[in-house]
Structures are given as C-alpha cells and as structure tokens.
Amino acid sequence: MSAPEPVFSEPWHAQVFALTVHLSEAGHFAWPDWVRAFSATLKRHGLTRDLDGGHDYFCAWLETLESMLTDRGLAAPDEIARIRAGWEAAYLSTPHGAPVQLAD
C-alpha cells in the first residue's frame, strides 16, 4: 500500500489555507466575502484555466488574504511588506532542505 499523496504541494499552501479558515471562523470576515474577493483576484489575474492548487493558485490566495487584512484594518500594508521581505530573505538564505528561520 502506497502512502497517500499530500493534499498541499507546499507547507505554506496548507498554512495560508488554515490561517484563512481560522480568521473567517474567528469572525474577521464571512466566508462568502472571502469567496467573492478570491474570485475577483483570480479573474483579475486572468486565471480562467483549471487550476491544480499549485503555486499560481496559492499566490492569488495569499494576495487576497493580504488585501482582506489591510481592508479590514487587521494589518498595515507596510507591516505585511516587512514580513514578506523577511520571509523572502530567510528563504533565499536557507540551504536546501533546512528549515526556514526568520531573523528577529
């Protein structure tokens, strides 16, 4: 018997999905509002083809979440940019296979 295929191709896909669900369940936005916003992001990007849940899909997902957080005053755009830059720097400086660690 072979091991089941992972549901998400990258750990961050699962994390951003779980964070979005958690924020909705915590009352920060209604799920139908999320669906409308995410659909608009996909349409704006011209992603009218079938998506396989890969990189393009989750980049659009993250973009939508960041937009909703700023629109609702839950995060400042400059703070999101700072955290994103920190993650990118950490990712790019981490040896392949090693866990990514953010600097303080």
N, C-alpha and C positions, 0 to 999 in steps of 0.2 A: 504494500500500500504506500503510495507516494504522499508526501506532505502536501497540504492544501496550498494553493497559490496565495500570496499575500493580497489583501483587499486593496491596499495602497502601495504604489510602487516606491514611494519615498517616505521616510518617517515624518517629514514636515507636512506632507499631504494629510496624514492622519491627525497631526497636531492642529493644523489650521481648521480642519473639519470639526474636530472635537471642541475647539475654542469657540467656533461659530455657534455650534449647537448649545454649548453651555451659556453663552451670552444671550441667546434667544430664550432659553429656558429660565434664565435669571431675570427676564423681563426687560432687557435693554433694547430689544426690538422684536416685533412679531415675525414669525416665520414667513407669512405671506409677503411682508415687506422685504425680507431677505430675498425671497424668490424673485420679486419684481426687480430689485436692484441688481441681482446677479444676472438675470436675463438681459437687462439693459447693457450690462458690461459685455456680455457675450456678443450681443448684437452690435455694439459699438466697435468691437474688435473684429467683426466680420466672421466670427467663428460659427458659420452656419453649417459646417460639416459635422458629421458624427464625431464626438469627442470620446476618447478612450479613458478619460480620467487621468491623463498624463500631465506633463509639465505645463502646457498651454492652458489647460482647464484650471489647474490649481493656482497658476499665476493670476488668472482672471478672478478666481475665488478670493485670493489674498487682496487683490486690488479692491474688490467690492467690500471686503471686511474693513480694510483701512479707511475707505471712504465713509462707510456707515459709522465707524468710530469717531471720525472727525465731525461728520454732520450732526451727530448727537452729543457732541462735546465730551465724549469719553476719552479722547486722546487728541493732543495737539499735533498738527501736521509736522512741526519741527521735531517733536519727540519721536514720532513714527520714523521720520527720516534718519534721526540719530541712531535709533535702534536698528533699523535696516542696514545702515552703513556699518555698524558694529558687527552685525551678523555676517555681512559680506566680507569684511576684513578678517574675521575669525575663520570663516570657511576657506578663504583663499590662502591663509597661512597655516592651515592644518594639514599635516601629512595624510595621504590617502589611507583610509581605514581607521584613523584615530578619531576619537570623539571630538566634536567641535566645542570649544570652550570660549565664552565671551570674556573679554578683558573687563576689569571693574570700571 
